[in-house]
Amino acid sequence: MVYNLISSQELKLTCLLTTLCIFPLSMVPYLLDKIKVYHMNELLIFLYYLFLLLALVMGCLLNFYSKVWWFDLFVHFASGVFTGIVAFILLQKNKLISRKYKWIGFLFMIMTTIGVAACWEYFEFICDMIFDSDAQKVIASGVTDTMTDMLIATLGGFLSSCYYLYDLMKKNK
């Protein structure tokens, strides 16, 4: 992180912004706990930091998105799984998990994943417009990259949702 800020290499604005975002984003679990919104368990904290490592450090700062052809797909899949887990936690926290309404919970998890994936793609689009960049690879692929990212994230959320159904059915037998 510090290397990117003081390096003599040409500093890209996106690299600088990514570097500056890492510290505030790393504080999210602590802040959620401190303001009594939600206490994340150790597994969720680990998954959150792993996602930050993959997406920001490896993907953006170490340029894995350009160097490893499948890395972007993997990160979007991981984001879908992670979002599905967060949606499950929301259901659990609000005591909305029941065998009777299992399909509503299933759809909620999938729709939450689709919504987060769409919001992320909106964010990329806005950043592309503001910073005159091409994070969505529109120049090279049209909308193929954006749609693939959203479909892969949805697949991750779908798998999380399927696990939710499986676990719910197994516990209630």
C-alpha positions in Angstrom: 0.0 0.0 0.0 2.6 2.5 1.1 4.8 1.4 -1.8 2.1 2.5 -4.2 1.8 5.9 -2.6 5.6 6.6 -2.7 6.7 4.6 -5.7 8.5 6.4 -8.5 6.4 4.5 -11.0 3.7 6.4 -12.8 0.8 6.6 -10.2 -2.6 5.9 -11.6 -5.6 7.6 -10.0 -7.4 4.3 -9.6 -4.4 2.8 -7.7 -4.3 5.8 -5.4 -8.0 5.6 -4.7 -7.9 1.9 -4.1 -5.0 2.3 -1.7 -6.8 5.1 0.2 -10.0 2.9 0.4 -8.2 -0.1 2.0 -7.9 1.4 5.5 -11.5 2.6 5.9 -12.9 -0.6 4.5 -10.7 -2.6 6.9 -12.4 -0.8 9.7 -16.0 -2.0 8.8 -16.2 -5.0 11.1 -14.8 -3.0 14.0 -17.2 -0.1 13.3 -20.3 -2.3 13.0 -19.4 -3.9 16.4 -18.6 -0.5 18.0 -21.9 1.2 17.0 -23.8 -2.0 18.0 -25.2 -2.6 14.6 -23.8 -6.2 14.2 -21.1 -8.3 15.7 -19.4 -10.3 13.0 -18.2 -13.7 14.0 -14.6 -14.8 13.2 -15.5 -16.7 10.0 -17.4 -13.7 8.6 -14.6 -11.3 9.5 -12.1 -13.7 7.8 -14.2 -13.9 4.7 -14.5 -10.2 4.6 -10.8 -9.6 4.8 -10.1 -12.3 2.3 -12.4 -10.6 -0.1 -10.7 -7.3 0.5 -7.3 -8.9 -0.1 -8.5 -10.6 -3.4 -10.4 -7.6 -4.8 -8.4 -4.6 -3.7 -4.8 -5.8 -3.0 -4.4 -8.6 -5.5 -6.9 -7.5 -8.1 -6.3 -3.7 -8.2 -2.9 -3.0 -6.7 -1.1 -6.1 -7.9 -3.0 -6.0 -11.2 -4.2 -9.6 -11.1 -7.3 -8.5 -13.0 -5.1 -8.0 -16.1 -2.5 -10.7 -15.4 -4.7 -13.7 -14.6 -7.6 -14.1 -17.1 -10.0 -15.8 -14.7 -9.3 -13.6 -11.6 -12.1 -11.2 -12.2 -14.6 -14.1 -12.6 -13.3 -15.6 -9.4 -13.7 -12.4 -7.4 -17.2 -11.8 -8.7 -18.1 -15.4 -7.8 -16.7 -14.9 -4.4 -18.7 -11.7 -4.0 -21.8 -13.6 -4.9 -21.1 -16.2 -2.3 -20.2 -13.6 0.3 -23.4 -11.5 -0.5 -25.5 -14.7 -0.2 -24.0 -15.3 3.3 -24.7 -11.7 4.3 -28.3 -12.1 3.1 -28.6 -15.3 5.1 -27.3 -13.4 8.2 -30.0 -10.7 7.7 -32.7 -13.4 7.5 -31.3 -15.0 10.6 -30.9 -11.8 12.6 -34.5 -10.8 11.9 -35.7 -14.3 12.7 -37.1 -14.9 9.2 -35.7 -18.4 8.7 -38.4 -21.1 8.7 -39.1 -24.2 6.7 -42.5 -22.8 5.8 -41.1 -19.7 4.1 -37.9 -21.4 2.7 -38.5 -20.2 -0.8 -38.9 -16.6 0.2 -35.6 -16.8 2.0 -34.1 -18.5 -1.0 -35.3 -15.7 -3.3 -34.3 -13.0 -0.9 -30.7 -14.3 -0.9 -30.6 -14.5 -4.7 -32.2 -11.1 -5.2 -29.8 -9.5 -2.7 -26.9 -11.0 -4.6 -28.3 -9.7 -8.0 -28.9 -6.2 -6.4 -25.4 -6.0 -5.0 -23.9 -7.1 -8.3 -25.9 -4.5 -10.2 -24.9 -1.8 -7.8 -21.3 -2.7 -8.2 -21.6 -2.5 -12.0 -23.3 0.9 -11.7 -20.4 2.0 -9.5 -17.8 0.8 -12.1 -19.8 2.5 -14.9 -19.8 5.8 -12.9 -16.1 5.5 -12.2 -15.4 4.9 -15.8 -17.3 8.0 -16.8 -15.7 10.2 -14.1 -12.1 9.0 -14.5 -12.3 8.2 -18.3 -11.3 4.6 -17.7 -12.6 1.2 -18.9 -13.0 -1.0 -15.8 -16.0 -2.6 -17.4 -14.0 -3.4 -20.6 -16.8 -1.8 -22.7 -14.4 -0.8 -25.4 -13.1 -4.3 -25.9 -16.2 -6.4 -25.2 -19.3 -4.2 -25.2 -21.5 -5.4 -22.3 -20.1 -8.9 -22.2 -17.8 -8.3 -19.3 -20.5 -6.6 -17.2 -23.1 -9.3 -17.9 -20.6 -12.1 -17.2 -19.6 -10.4 -13.9 -23.3 -10.2 -12.9 -24.1 -13.8 -14.0 -21.0 -15.2 -12.1 -22.0 -13.2 -8.9 -25.5 -14.5 -9.2 -24.2 -18.1 -9.6 -22.2 -17.6 -6.3 -25.4 -16.3 -4.6 -27.4 -19.2 -6.0 -25.0 -21.7 -4.6 -25.2 -19.9 -1.2 -29.0 -20.0 -1.4 -28.9 -23.7 -2.3 -26.8 -24.4 0.7 -29.3 -22.5 2.8 -32.2 -24.7 1.5 -30.2 -27.9 2.0 -29.2 -26.9 5.6 -32.8 -25.8 6.4 -34.2 -29.1 5.1 -31.6 -31.2 6.9 -32.1 -29.5 10.3 -35.9 -29.8 10.1 -36.2 -33.5 9.4 
